[in-house]
Amino acid sequence: MRILFITSTRIGDAILSCGLLAHLIENMPNPEITVACGPLAAPLFVDAPHVVDVHVMKKGKYAAHWRGLLKKAMPQKWDLVVDLRGSATAYLLRTKKRAVLKSGHTLHRVEHIASVLNLNPAPAPKLWPSAAARARAQHQIKDGEKVLALGPTANWAKKMWPLEYYVELVQQLRAPGGLLEDAKVIIAAGPGEEDQIGALLDSVPEDKLVRQIGGDLLDVYALFERANLYIGNDSGLTHLAAAASAPTIGLFGPTPDDLYSPWGVNASSLRGPRSCAEILADPEFDHHDGRSAMYDLTVEAVLTAARQKLSS
């Protein structure tokens, strides 16, 4: 069965679409799947079973990325085209069935994506790291070691929990008698983000630090599979941790956790006393000022959530 699966440019949305992709892989007869996505998301799919091609859609002038996809896809006859970007592409291709995601919804993003094929319950996101990626993770983190994983960055400063709070959190979790006493700490961030989190990197002893700055996403996923606890901002890394079944706490402020909380049996979200709408309506809120909007989410509140997560 020949399937074209068009998914996101953004890493987080691409991860959230992987539950639907897993459904196709596991339930379609002998599938041969071409994934079309942006360059940042492309590494997620390289080791997925039954994915025979990953077409990278690098944004270009005058919709060149869409024209490139059409040039590649139009000569083929497809059995199913799934378009999660709501474009006209599926209607221009020869296919037995097309499923195009509509914009405008009130569902969680995972449920919204699943609705394109009328799946209920929505399949949970998952990824497919190679055996080599898992071997590299095991080399860095031995079986039985306590591991705390963190995702302290995001693509918008307003939704980044204050770095000094992360430093205090790590100190309390790793302290003698702490919830994760003397644990190794995975600190993950995107390319070029190391300077933003220098104080946090410096707060962890070098022999206990697993530094993943701009690392291969499937390598990071394999490391997250070994974590006792992950705490991070509303970002692709938090969705990556939840997909890896790490006990995950996503920290939210000026973005909607009802739509984008991490999804999984071990995943939950946490915010301070204000809703997303209340934060955005604050007269002092400035979208561009580069300061966190999450100072009212306290370290104590995150520690309480961590205690509950570890005890469960």
MARMINU-565965 format. One record per residue (C-alpha): x, y, z; residue in three letters; chain. Coordinates in steps of 0.2 Angstrom, whole numbers. Example, Ala and Ser with C-alpha at 12.3 -4.5 7.8 and 13.67 -1.06 7.14 Angstrom:
2
(rec (62; -22; 39); Ala; A) (rec (68; -5; 36); Ser; A) 
END
This chain:
312
(rec (0; 0; 0); Met; A) (rec (8; 16; -6); Arg; A) (rec (5; 31; 7); Ile; A) (rec (11; 49; 6); Leu; A) (rec (11; 56; 24); Phe; A) (rec (13; 75; 24); Ile; A) (rec (18; 82; 41); Thr; A) (rec (25; 97; 50); Ser; A) (rec (40; 108; 48); Thr; A) (rec (40; 110; 67); Arg; A) (rec (48; 97; 77); Ile; A) (rec (35; 96; 91); Gly; A) (rec (20; 95; 79); Asp; A) (rec (30; 82; 69); Ala; A) (rec (32; 71; 85); Ile; A) (rec (14; 73; 89); Leu; A) (rec (9; 66; 72); Ser; A) (rec (20; 51; 75); Cys; A) (rec (5; 42; 83); Gly; A) (rec (-5; 43; 67); Leu; A) (rec (11; 37; 57); Leu; A) (rec (13; 22; 69); Ala; A) (rec (-5; 18; 66); His; A) (rec (-2; 17; 47); Leu; A) (rec (14; 7; 49); Ile; A) (rec (6; -6; 61); Glu; A) (rec (-11; -7; 53); Asn; A) (rec (-10; -4; 34); Met; A) (rec (-6; -20; 23); Pro; A) (rec (12; -20; 18); Asn; A) (rec (14; -1; 18); Pro; A) (rec (27; 9; 8); Glu; A) (rec (27; 26; 16); Ile; A) (rec (34; 42; 9); Thr; A) (rec (35; 56; 23); Val; A) (rec (36; 74; 17); Ala; A) (rec (41; 86; 31); Cys; A) (rec (52; 101; 35); Gly; A) (rec (71; 99; 37); Pro; A) (rec (71; 100; 56); Leu; A) (rec (59; 86; 58); Ala; A) (rec (66; 75; 44); Ala; A) (rec (78; 65; 56); Pro; A) (rec (64; 59; 66); Leu; A) (rec (58; 47; 52); Phe; A) (rec (74; 40; 45); Val; A) (rec (73; 24; 55); Asp; A) (rec (54; 21; 55); Ala; A) (rec (49; 4; 48); Pro; A) (rec (40; 4; 31); His; A) (rec (46; 22; 28); Val; A) (rec (54; 21; 11); Val; A) (rec (58; 39; 8); Asp; A) (rec (59; 55; 18); Val; A) (rec (56; 70; 6); His; A) (rec (62; 86; 14); Val; A) (rec (52; 102; 11); Met; A) (rec (64; 116; 13); Lys; A) (rec (54; 132; 12); Lys; A) (rec (57; 142; -4); Gly; A) (rec (51; 158; -13); Lys; A) (rec (34; 157; -21); Tyr; A) (rec (29; 140; -13); Ala; A) (rec (44; 131; -21); Ala; A) (rec (44; 118; -7); His; A) (rec (26; 113; -12); Trp; A) (rec (30; 113; -30); Arg; A) (rec (45; 102; -27); Gly; A) (rec (33; 90; -17); Leu; A) (rec (21; 90; -32); Leu; A) (rec (34; 87; -44); Lys; A) (rec (40; 71; -35); Lys; A) (rec (23; 65; -30); Ala; A) (rec (12; 68; -46); Met; A) (rec (19; 54; -56); Pro; A) (rec (15; 41; -43); Gln; A) (rec (-2; 33; -40); Lys; A) (rec (-5; 33; -21); Trp; A) (rec (-17; 22; -11); Asp; A) (rec (-18; 35; 3); Leu; A) (rec (-13; 53; 5); Val; A) (rec (-13; 60; 22); Val; A) (rec (-10; 79; 23); Asp; A) (rec (-8; 86; 40); Leu; A) (rec (-4; 103; 34); Arg; A) (rec (-21; 106; 26); Gly; A) (rec (-14; 111; 9); Ser; A) (rec (-22; 108; -8); Ala; A) (rec (-9; 95; -12); Thr; A) (rec (-19; 79; -8); Ala; A) (rec (-32; 85; -21); Tyr; A) (rec (-20; 87; -35); Leu; A) (rec (-13; 69; -33); Leu; A) (rec (-19; 53; -40); Arg; A) (rec (-25; 43; -25); Thr; A) (rec (-38; 30; -20); Lys; A) (rec (-41; 40; -3); Lys; A) (rec (-36; 57; 4); Arg; A) (rec (-37; 63; 21); Ala; A) (rec (-34; 82; 24); Val; A) (rec (-33; 89; 41); Leu; A) (rec (-44; 105; 43); Lys; A) (rec (-38; 120; 53); Ser; A) (rec (-48; 127; 67); Gly; A) (rec (-51; 115; 82); His; A) (rec (-53; 114; 101); Thr; A) (rec (-45; 97; 103); Leu; A) (rec (-28; 93; 109); His; A) (rec (-16; 92; 94); Arg; A) (rec (-14; 73; 95); Val; A) (rec (-33; 71; 95); Glu; A) (rec (-35; 83; 81); His; A) (rec (-22; 74; 71); Ile; A) (rec (-30; 57; 74); Ala; A) (rec (-47; 64; 68); Ser; A) (rec (-41; 65; 50); Val; A) (rec (-43; 46; 50); Leu; A) (rec (-57; 46; 63); Asn; A) (rec (-47; 37; 76); Leu; A) (rec (-53; 36; 93); Asn; A) (rec (-44; 35; 105); Pro; A) (rec (-30; 44; 97); Ala; A) (rec (-14; 34; 95); Pro; A) (rec (0; 40; 106); Ala; A) (rec (16; 47; 98); Pro; A) (rec (31; 36; 97); Lys; A) (rec (47; 36; 87); Leu; A) (rec (59; 22; 81); Trp; A) (rec (78; 25; 86); Pro; A) (rec (90; 13; 79); Ser; A) (rec (99; -1; 89); Ala; A) (rec (115; 9; 87); Ala; A) (rec (106; 24; 95); Ala; A) (rec (100; 14; 110); Arg; A) (rec (118; 7; 112); Ala; A) (rec (125; 24; 112); Arg; A) (rec (112; 29; 126); Ala; A) (rec (117; 14; 136); Gln; A) (rec (135; 18; 135); His; A) (rec (132; 35; 142); Gln; A) (rec (119; 30; 155); Ile; A) (rec (121; 13; 163); Lys; A) (rec (107; 2; 168); Asp; A) (rec (101; 7; 186); Gly; A) (rec (108; 24; 186); Glu; A) (rec (96; 38; 192); Lys; A) (rec (93; 50; 178); Val; A) (rec (85; 68; 177); Leu; A) (rec (82; 75; 160); Ala; A) (rec (79; 93; 157); Leu; A) (rec (73; 104; 142); Gly; A) (rec (76; 121; 148); Pro; A) (rec (75; 131; 131); Thr; A) (rec (61; 135; 119); Ala; A) (rec (58; 145; 103); Asn; A) (rec (50; 159; 113); Trp; A) (rec (58; 167; 129); Ala; A) (rec (41; 170; 137); Lys; A) (rec (37; 152; 138); Lys; A) (rec (54; 147; 146); Met; A) (rec (53; 144; 164); Trp; A) (rec (67; 155; 172); Pro; A) (rec (84; 147; 171); Leu; A) (rec (88; 151; 189); Glu; A) (rec (73; 141; 194); Tyr; A) (rec (80; 126; 184); Tyr; A) (rec (97; 128; 193); Val; A) (rec (88; 128; 210); Glu; A) (rec (77; 113; 205); Leu; A) (rec (92; 103; 200); Val; A) (rec (101; 107; 216); Gln; A) (rec (86; 101; 227); Gln; A) (rec (82; 85; 217); Leu; A) (rec (101; 80; 217); Arg; A) (rec (105; 85; 235); Ala; A) (rec (108; 71; 248); Pro; A) (rec (91; 64; 252); Gly; A) (rec (83; 72; 237); Gly; A) (rec (71; 64; 225); Leu; A) (rec (85; 60; 213); Leu; A) (rec (100; 60; 224); Glu; A) (rec (117; 62; 214); Asp; A) (rec (108; 58; 198); Ala; A) (rec (115; 60; 181); Lys; A) (rec (107; 75; 172); Val; A) (rec (103; 75; 153); Ile; A) (rec (102; 94; 147); Ile; A) (rec (95; 95; 130); Ala; A) (rec (93; 110; 119); Ala; A) (rec (94; 115; 101); Gly; A) (rec (108; 120; 90); Pro; A) (rec (115; 137; 96); Gly; A) (rec (106; 137; 112); Glu; A) (rec (121; 133; 124); Glu; A) (rec (125; 151; 129); Asp; A) (rec (107; 153; 135); Gln; A) (rec (109; 139; 148); Ile; A) (rec (127; 141; 153); Gly; A) (rec (122; 143; 172); Ala; A) (rec (112; 127; 172); Leu; A) (rec (126; 117; 163); Leu; A) (rec (139; 124; 175); Asp; A) (rec (128; 119; 190); Ser; A) (rec (130; 100; 186); Val; A) (rec (146; 91; 190); Pro; A) (rec (155; 87; 173); Glu; A) (rec (155; 68; 177); Asp; A) (rec (136; 69; 180); Lys; A) (rec (132; 79; 165); Leu; A) (rec (125; 72; 149); Val; A) (rec (126; 87; 137); Arg; A) (rec (114; 86; 122); Gln; A) (rec (115; 103; 113); Ile; A) (rec (109; 101; 95); Gly; A) (rec (111; 82; 96); Gly; A) (rec (103; 70; 84); Asp; A) (rec (84; 69; 89); Leu; A) (rec (84; 50; 89); Leu; A) (rec (99; 49; 100); Asp; A) (rec (91; 61; 112); Val; A) (rec (75; 51; 112); Tyr; A) (rec (85; 35; 116); Ala; A) (rec (93; 44; 131); Leu; A) (rec (76; 50; 137); Phe; A) (rec (70; 32; 137); Glu; A) (rec (82; 29; 151); Arg; A) (rec (77; 44; 162); Ala; A) (rec (68; 43; 178); Asn; A) (rec (60; 60; 176); Leu; A) (rec (60; 74; 162); Tyr; A) (rec (55; 92; 166); Ile; A) (rec (55; 105; 152); Gly; A) (rec (46; 119; 144); Asn; A) (rec (33; 119; 130); Asp; A) (rec (44; 113; 116); Ser; A) (rec (48; 99; 104); Gly; A) (rec (60; 91; 117); Leu; A) (rec (46; 89; 129); Thr; A) (rec (35; 80; 116); His; A) (rec (50; 70; 112); Leu; A) (rec (52; 64; 131); Ala; A) (rec (34; 60; 132); Ala; A) (rec (34; 50; 116); Ala; A) (rec (49; 40; 124); Ala; A) (rec (38; 36; 139); Ser; A) (rec (49; 46; 151); Ala; A) (rec (39; 52; 166); Pro; A) (rec (37; 69; 159); Thr; A) (rec (31; 86; 166); Ile; A) (rec (29; 100; 154); Gly; A) (rec (29; 118; 161); Leu; A) (rec (17; 130; 153); Phe; A) (rec (14; 148; 154); Gly; A) (rec (8; 159; 139); Pro; A) (rec (4; 144; 128); Thr; A) (rec (-11; 133; 129); Pro; A) (rec (-8; 116; 138); Asp; A) (rec (-26; 110; 134); Asp; A) (rec (-20; 110; 116); Leu; A) (rec (-1; 106; 117); Tyr; A) (rec (2; 97; 134); Ser; A) (rec (14; 82; 132); Pro; A) (rec (4; 66; 127); Trp; A) (rec (7; 49; 135); Gly; A) (rec (3; 38; 150); Val; A) (rec (18; 45; 160); Asn; A) (rec (15; 63; 154); Ala; A) (rec (7; 79; 162); Ser; A) (rec (8; 97; 162); Ser; A) (rec (10; 110; 175); Leu; A) (rec (7; 129; 176); Arg; A) (rec (7; 143; 189); Gly; A) (rec (-9; 151; 196); Pro; A) (rec (-13; 160; 180); Arg; A) (rec (-21; 153; 165); Ser; A) (rec (-14; 156; 147); Cys; A) (rec (-28; 168; 144); Ala; A) (rec (-24; 178; 160); Glu; A) (rec (-5; 179; 156); Ile; A) (rec (-8; 185; 139); Leu; A) (rec (-21; 198; 145); Ala; A) (rec (-9; 205; 158); Asp; A) (rec (-7; 224; 153); Pro; A) (rec (12; 222; 157); Glu; A) (rec (14; 207; 145); Phe; A) (rec (25; 211; 131); Asp; A) (rec (27; 198; 118); His; A) (rec (44; 204; 113); His; A) (rec (53; 209; 129); Asp; A) (rec (63; 193; 131); Gly; A) (rec (58; 190; 149); Arg; A) (rec (50; 174; 155); Ser; A) (rec (31; 175; 159); Ala; A) (rec (32; 160; 171); Met; A) (rec (40; 167; 187); Tyr; A) (rec (24; 163; 196); Asp; A) (rec (27; 144; 193); Leu; A) (rec (37; 141; 209); Thr; A) (rec (51; 128; 211); Val; A) (rec (41; 121; 226); Glu; A) (rec (26; 118; 214); Ala; A) (rec (37; 109; 202); Val; A) (rec (46; 99; 216); Leu; A) (rec (29; 93; 222); Thr; A) (rec (24; 88; 204); Ala; A) (rec (40; 79; 203); Ala; A) (rec (37; 70; 219); Arg; A) (rec (20; 64; 213); Gln; A) (rec (27; 59; 197); Lys; A) (rec (41; 48; 204); Leu; A) (rec (29; 40; 217); Ser; A) (rec (17; 35; 204); Ser; A) 
END
